[in-house]
Amino acid sequence: MSRISLVLIPALFAMLAAASAEDNAPAPPKSFTTLAIERGAVDLVVRASGSLAPRNRTVISAPISGKVEWLIDEGTFVKKGEEIARLDSAEYQDNLEQNKLDLAVAEAELRRAKAEEALVKAQLAQDVKRCGLELERSKLKRSLLGSPIESDRKLSQLTADTARFAMEAAKREYDRTKILSEKGVDSARQVSDARLKFERAKADWEKAQSDYDLLVKGTPAEDIAVADEQVKGAVTALDLARKRQTSQADWQATQVRVAEVAVERSKALVALQQERIDGSRVVASADGVVIYPRQWGVALREGDLVWRSNRLLDITDLTEMSVEAAVSQVDWPRVRAGQSATLTLTAFPGRTFKGTVRFVGQIARDRSLILSEEVSNVMSVQVIIDISERAAELRPSYSAAVAVVTDRVENCIAVPREAVVSRGARAFVWVRADERASLRPVELGASDASRSVVLKGLAPGDVVLVPAKEAP
């Protein structure tokens, strides 16, 4: 590498001024250091600032809405499943008791609806059965009306003839008994019994003859019409009973379903309130260190009101850390993922850490939006560098200065940027030779914020004048 030696040579001022006057060149620096040119390898870097952030972070959201009753201390290392916060659940406890009462009422209504459904179904089935029997009776009664069949007529005639023969026999016996009574052979009692038998036989004959006459004559038309109407009425009654059975059964089933839905809804509300009560105890979902997120720069505190799904706490893994840096939009094209970097912490300036660029943003934003700094109108691009080392000093939000190695040039000559003098499109450096200083044109190659590679114009052994930085 080049060696720089600090020399303040007042005696050279006059010499430099004379050289400037002769060449019509710009005035040389009043104070400077000298740099003996050597060849070597040069790392060109992009410098940026940023802050440390854990690579792996678990966001813990509020499972319910409510007031924060308790928070674990920030920076505490917790295990998965350990309680880290607790929210007020008094309102949900009250709602749970009310929902349990509503559930009991809904279940009682469901039992009543089911009992009524069973009773109504039994009654409707009985009505259908009764109407069916009435229809069968009407049909049977109707089937007996109308013109007789031949066998019925003959049977009725035979019955009437038999009754007539019996009557005639009883008449002859009665007449014979009277004659014998007059002759004193039979008693009055025997005559009375014979007469009674004759009268009974006559009554049987008259009835049999009347039945035969009615059977032959047939059923009157008006009686048949009445019987037909009775059959139609029975059919209509049975149809209505069946329709009532279907409609009433459907309505009762609907009432039962309504009651079941009410029970299901009440159970869901009970489960919801219980879930909210259980959610009031917030536990860690992973191992790590608790970090309080900031809202407008203010951390969450006990007594604050949070809403469900709001970001509550962060569980961070401090074993893998990164730097979220803001790179100037001018330097952004030179930064790529995979490039190596070094960083130093403001809190520990004596330590240097190594890292690798993992992410390079593609859109320039105000620097204040990347690093949450009170700086505006400075357009930068976000770059994330993963730190390859693990150390206790690496803590979230620590400020860090980053140097990303964007290029490495082997066997080259490099000079500080402040040693280069620009005149239009040309570049020069002050070179001392024989106790005189002169501006020498050079061709520059790659550069970074502090150094420029010189392709032509300088050789090993040349001494370059580097203007000294003015004290603030």
Number of C-alpha atoms within 10 A of each C-alpha: 14 16 9 15 12 13 13 14 11 10 9 14 17 10 15 21 17 15 19 17 12 9 10 9 13 13 13 21 16 14 17 19 19 22 23 18 20 19 15 13 14 18 14 21 24 21 21 19 18 25 21 22 22 22 17 15 17 17 18 20 16 23 22 23 18 21 18 21 16 15 19 17 13 15 15 13 16 20 16 12 12 14 15 21 20 20 26 19 23 12 11 20 15 11 17 20 13 14 21 16 14 19 21 14 14 22 19 13 19 21 14 13 21 18 14 16 20 13 12 16 17 12 12 19 15 14 19 20 15 15 21 19 14 19 21 15 15 20 18 13 15 19 12 12 16 15 13 16 10 10 9 13 17 14 12 20 19 15 18 22 15 16 21 20 14 19 22 16 15 21 19 14 16 22 16 14 22 21 13 16 16 11 10 10 11 15 14 15 10 15 19 14 13 21 19 14 18 22 16 15 22 20 15 19 22 16 15 21 20 14 17 21 15 13 19 18 12 13 15 12 11 9 13 17 12 12 20 17 14 19 21 15 16 21 19 14 19 21 15 15 21 19 14 16 21 14 12 16 17 13 13 20 17 14 18 21 15 16 21 19 14 19 21 15 16 22 19 14 19 22 15 16 21 17 14 20 20 13 17 24 19 22 17 22 16 18 16 22 19 23 21 19 16 12 9 7 8 9 13 18 13 14 14 11 14 19 14 13 12 14 18 23 25 19 27 25 19 21 16 17 24 25 28 25 26 30 28 19 17 10 17 20 12 14 20 18 14 15 15 20 21 19 23 18 21 13 12 13 11 8 11 12 16 17 23 21 21 16 16 20 17 12 11 17 19 17 22 16 15 19 17 11 10 8 11 11 9 13 18 24 21 23 23 24 29 23 25 12 12 12 11 7 11 22 17 17 14 16 19 22 18 28 19 25 21 19 18 13 15 11 12 18 25 25 24 18 16 16 23 24 18 11 11 6 5 11 15 18 23 23 22 18 11 5 10 13 23 19 21 16 19 17 14 19 14 14 19 19 13 13 19 22 20 19 15 12 14 21 15 12 12 16 20 27 29 25 18 17 10 6 4 3
